[in-house]
Amino acid sequence: MAHLTDQEELLATIPGSEIRDYMREAMNCYMAGAYRGTLVLSYIALFDDLLSKLGELANVNSAAKAIYTEALKKKGDQDVYESYLIDQLTSKSLITGLDGSFLNTLRTLRNKSAHPSGHKPSAEEARFIFYETVSRFLAKSLLSTTHLVDQLIDRLKNSNFFPSNAVTEIASVVSDETTSLHDEAIPQLVAKLCVAVKSADTTIKTNASYFLIGLAKLHKPHITTALQSKLITTMADDSAFAGLITQAISANGKLAAGLNSTTVIRVRAVIAQKIEETTGAVSESKLIHPTSALSSIAAALPVADLLPTYQPEFDALFEKRAHSTFVVKLVKDNPALLHLYFPHAIARAGSSTFDISRSFASAIESLDAPLGELLTDMQAFRIIVAVVRAADNGTWAASGVANSKFSDAPMLRSKALTYVRASKNEAVMYATKELSKSIDADEFIADYLSPDDSGSSS
């Protein structure tokens, strides 16, 4: 319930200046102890606002149009229209039963207050009415619910509903399409969209999926809650929703926060499956890619929850995509992941399997800057040694990188050189073990770390 300190903030949530002015007067009455005035002015503002919103809804809803026309006529004839409005809005599900009960309570209190009935409004009554009037009605957009939701679902069959498959444009369309929806209609919308995702009609299925992704991208708390309940928790056990859930989480990592233990296990299984089946042909910039999903989760979850929950999935991703700039950025943005990532990077860079070590060596130019910023001097040296090992094992791409003295990786080379000069004995011991041959520090520098042919170690 609102207190004096809250009421100015409540006023700011009312979008219409005229209605806001009415409620400012209602607040001033309250502060002056004129509680009767607070009730009456709140009543006037609320029903004027209801009628105005109903008029907007009438443009797209036949039931709303019929109610609006009759209520407007009654008001024009100076007839009592408020009880008619309450009854009709409630019966046609354009407001919830709870909202209808509040309107009846307000109408009763207003009638008692506006006439010599012996009722003297209290400060508690006035404060309750002020708060509920603003938060339940005036601060919200058009009335809910079933009719607008059903109309949205029906329009999913239109092939041009989403003119673009770019996620930002999808989110923009979704934002426009939901402007007229009451917050309380969102769970119903999400539930019906989930049904539509399984439609045999490809256009409906695609548009429903896009709509859910667009809702996730809006990052609105009440929408996120609805998506967690109706999409993530309810559908995570259905393989038909695996791709959609991955994309929704990529669009909004907060969808993975605060889930119950069973749902977490199912979401992990969805991501693990995506890691296993995704090939290099799928761009990691796409929401469907598990790198995108795990990056989004990492940005949303506290570090204390991230690794205990999703470590196996990060390990699987790093094992498969350690050579990816997207993965390196993920680690850079979340340093707590470095201890998991680095062993996989070493393993891939020095792998005796040609395709694995080739993929790392081929990517080293693009990896140089992000890895150069992320790794210590010692870690950079160990990456260099791993590539040299792959070159010794016959990986052509690695041989090209090593023979060019890592000219495509100047940051890694510079850090490795710094390490060798500062820790020569440790560097020689490590390289000797990894390369299975006797190593001379100066020769190693000359062969791989010197940008010129001098080989100087000074």
N, C-alpha and C positions, 0 to 999 in steps of 0.2 A: 504494500500500500504506500502511496506517495506521502512524503513529508514535505514541509515547506521548502527545504533545500532541493527537493527533486522537481518541483513543479515547473520551474523555469526550463529545466532540461526537457521535461515532457513537452512543453510548448514547442520547443525547437523540432520535435519529431513530426509536427503537423505540417504537411506540405502546402496547404492552401492558406493564403494570407488572411482572407476574410474569416474563415473558420478559426484561424489562430487568434485573430483579434477578439472574437467572441469568447474564446477560452481564456484569453488574458483578462478580460473583464470578470470572468467567473473566478479566476485566481485572485484578482483584486478584492472581489467580494469576500472570498474566504479569508484573506488576510485582514480584512476589516471586521470580520466576525459576522458578516451578512450571509450566513450559510444558505438561507432561502434563495438568495440571488444566485449563488453557485449552482444550486440544483436546477433552477429555471433556465439559466443561461446555458448550462451543459445540455439540457434537454433540447433547447432550440437548436444549438449548434449540431448536436448529434443527428437529429432528424433532417435538418437541412442537408447535412453531409450525406446521409443515407440516400436521400432522394436524388442528390446530384450524382452519386456513384451509380445508382440504379439507372439513371438516364444514360450514362456511358455504357453500362452493361446492356441496355435495351438495344443498342446498335448491333449487337451480335447474338442476342439471346431472345427468343420469342416469348418465353415465360416472363422474363424481366420487362420486356416491352409492354406486355398486357398489364402487369402490376403498376408499372410506372405511369402509364396512360391514365389508369383509374385513380391512382393516388394523386396525380397532378390535377385531375378534374375535381376531386374532393377538396383539395387545398384551395383551388381557384374558387370553388363555391363556398369557401369558408366553413367547410364541413370537417368534422374530426376525421383525420386520415391516418393518424399514427397507429391505432390499434389494427386497422386494416393492413397497414404496411407490415407490422410485426407478424401478424398471422400469415400473410401471403409469403413473405420472405422465408419464414420458417417452414411452411408446408411445401414450398417448392425447393427446399434445400439450398436456398441462396445464402442463408446464414445457418450456423449450427444451432442446435437446440439450446446450448449453453448461452450463446449470444442472444437468442430469443428470450430466454429467462431473464437475462440482465435488462433487456429493453423493457420488459413488462415491469420489472422492479423499479426502473427509473420512471416509467410512466406513472406508476402508483405513487411514488414519492413526490413526483412533480405535482400531481393532482392534489395531494394532501398539502403540499407546501404553497401552491398558488391560490388556494381557496381557504376560507376561514374554517378549517376542520379541527382546529385545536392542536394540530401536529406542529411541533417546533423542531426543525432540522438540527441535528447535532453536528459538531465539528467532525466527528468520525464519519457520519453519513456523507457529508459534503466532500470530505477528502476521498472516500471510497468512490463516490460517483465521478469526481474529477479524474481520478487515476484510470478507472475502468473505461470511461468515455474516450479518453485519449488513447490509451494503450490497446484497447480492444477494437476500436473503430476508427477514430480520426487519424491515427498515425499509419493506418494500413491502406493498401490499395483497394481495388474493386472487390466487391463481395465474392465469396467463394461460389461455386465449387463444382458440383457434379456436371452442370451443363457446360461450363467452359472447358472442363477437363475432357468431357466426351467430344466436344467439338474439336479440340486439339488432336485427340487420338484419331478422329475421323479424317482429319486433314493430312495425316501421315501417308495416305495413299497418293498424295500429289507428288509427282516426280521432281518438281522444282521447289519443294519445301526447303531444302538446303541447297542453295545454288553452288556452294563450294564445300569441299571436304577439308579445308584448312581449319584447324581446331579453334583459332581465334575468331574466325567468321561464323563457325558453328555456335560458339558461345554467344556471339552477338545476336544471332537469330533467336537463340533460346531466351536470352535476356529480354528481347522485345516481345516474344510470344508469351512470356510468363508475367509481364508487367501487370496484367489485369487480374492475376490470380492472387487470392488471399493466401497468406502463408500456410494456413491450415489445409489448403487444397493440395499442397505439394506431395505429401505421402500418398494420397490417392493417385495423383498423376504418375509418380514413380512406379507404383504398383501396376498401373495399367500399361505403362511403357514396357515394363518387364514382360507382361503378357504379349504385347505386340512384337517384342523381339523374337518370339517363337512363331510368328506368323509365317504362313506358306508364301505370302506375297513378298517378294524380294524387296520391293520399294518400301513397304511398311516396315519390314524387319530392319532395313538399313537406316531409315529415318528415325525409328525408335531408338536404335543403338546410338546414333549421332546425338539425339536429344538427351539421352542419359549422360553421354560424355560431356556435352555442353553444359548440363546442369552441374556436373562435377567441377568443370572449369570455372564456374562462377564463384566458387569458394565462399558461399554464404552458409553460415552455421546451421540454420534450420534446414537448408537443402542437403548439406553434408549429413546431418542426422538422419534425414529421410532416406538418403541413398545407402547409408550404412545398414539401416533397418530393412529396407525393402529390396535392395539389390545385393549388397555384399553378404549380409548375414543369411538372407533367405535363398540366394541363388548360388552361393559359392560351392555347393555340392553338385551343381549341374554343369557338366562339361560344355554344354551349349553356351554357357555364359563366361567361359574361361577367358576368351579374347576380350570381351567387353569389360570384364572386371579388371583385367590388366590395364586396359586403356583408361578406364575411369580412375584407377589408382595413380596412373602416370599423370593424369590431369589434375589430381588432387590427392596428395599423399596423406592428408588427414583422414581419408577414408579408412586407412589402415590403423588408425590410433583408437585405443579404447575398445577394441573388439573383444568378445568373449573368447576363451581359450580354444573352443572347437572351431570357431570361425577363423581364428588365426592359423590353426593347423591347415585348414582348407585353403586359405589364401596362400600360404607358403607352398602348398602342393601345386596350386595354379601357377605360381611364379617359377617353381622348380621345373615344371613341365615345359614352360615357355623357354627357359634356359636350354633345356635339353633339345628341343625341336627347332629353335631359331638358328638360321644359317647366316653367313656373312652377307647374303643377298638382301637381308632386311636391314634398312638403315636404323641406326640407334637413335636417330632423331624422331622416329615414329613412336607414337604412344604404345603401340602393340609390342615394342621391344622390351624385354625384361630389364635391360640397363636403364631405360627410362622409368620403369616402375620402381626399381630399387633406389634410383636417384631421388625420386619423389618421396618415397618412404623415408629415406635417410634425412631429407630436408624437414620432414614433419615430426619425426619421433625423437624424443630425447636420447642422447647417447646411451644412457643407462638402460634403456629399453631396446635399442636398436640391435646391438650384437647378441644379447641373450636370446632374442627372438628370431633374428634373420641371419645369423652367422653361416649356417649351411648353404643358404642361397647365395650369399656374397662369395663364399668359397667357390661354389660351382660357377658363378659368373666370372670370377677372376681366373679360374683355371681355363676357361674357354676364351675369354676376351681380354687377357692382360695386355695385349698389344693395341687396345682400342683407346683413342684419345678421349672418348666419352667416359670410359671406365677410369682413366687417369684423372679426369676432371672430377668424377664422383669421389675418388679417394682424396684429391686435393681439397675438395669442399668438406670432407669428413675425415680429418687426420687420424681419427681413432681406427680407421680401416686400413691404415698403411701396413700394420704388422701382418694383416691377412693378405694384402695384395702383393707385397714384395717377394715372398717366396715363389708365388706363381709367376711373377715377371721374370725372375731368375730362371725358373724351370723352362719357361717358353723360349726365352732368349737363347739358352744353351742346349735346347733339346736335340737329341740325336735323330728325332723324327723330322725329316726334311720339311714337310708342310708346316709344322708348328714353328720351327726356328726361322723358316723363310718368312712367315707372316710377321714375326717380330722384327726381323732385320729390314724387311721391306717398309715397315712403318716407322723406323727409327728417326727419320727426318722430322715427321710430324710429332713424334713423341718427345723429341729433344727438349723443346722449351717447357712443356708441362712437367716432364720428369726431372728436368734440370732444376726447376723451382721446388719440386716436391722432395727429392732425395737428398740425403747427406752425401758428402764427398766419398765416404766409404761405400755407400750403396751404389753410387754412380760408377765407381771403379768395378764393383762386382758385376754390374750389368755389362760393362765393357768386356770383362773377362768371359762372361757367359757367351757373348757374341763371338769372341775369338774361339771359344771351344766349339761352337757350332761351325765356324769356318774350318777349323781343323778336322771336323767330322765330315766335311764335304758339302755343307750347305752353300750353294753358290751365292745367294743373296747376302749371306753373312760374310762370305769371302770378299765380296765387292766392298762391303762396308769396312771390313778390317783392313783390306789392302789400300783403301783411300785414307787410312789413318783417321777414320771416323769424322771425315770432313763434313758429313751430313748431320753430325751430332756434336757441334762445337761446345755446347753447354755441358753435356755429359763428359766429353773429353777433358774439358778444362777442370771440372770437379775431380775427375779421376786422377788427373795429373797432380793436382794439389794434394790429393791423398797419398799418392805414391811418394812424393817428395817429403811429405811430413811423417809418413809411417812406412818407410821402405821395407823394414824387416817383416812387418805384418803383411804388407802387400805381396812380397815375394812368397811368403809361406802360403798365403791363400791361393795365388795364381799357380804355384807349383802343384798344389793339391788338385785344383780344379782342372788344370790342363795336362796333368800327369806327365810332366816333363820339367827339367831344371830350368828355372827362370832367372835371368839377370835383369835387375831393375832398369838399368840404363838402356839395355837392349829393348826391353819391353816399351819403354818410353819412346825410343827411337822408331820402333816398328809401328806403334799404334797411337801414341799420345802426343807426338811432336808435330805441330802443324807445318813444320818445314823439314828439311832433311838433315838438320844439324845434329839432332839427337841429344842435344845438351840437356843435362839434368840440373843445371845450376839454377 
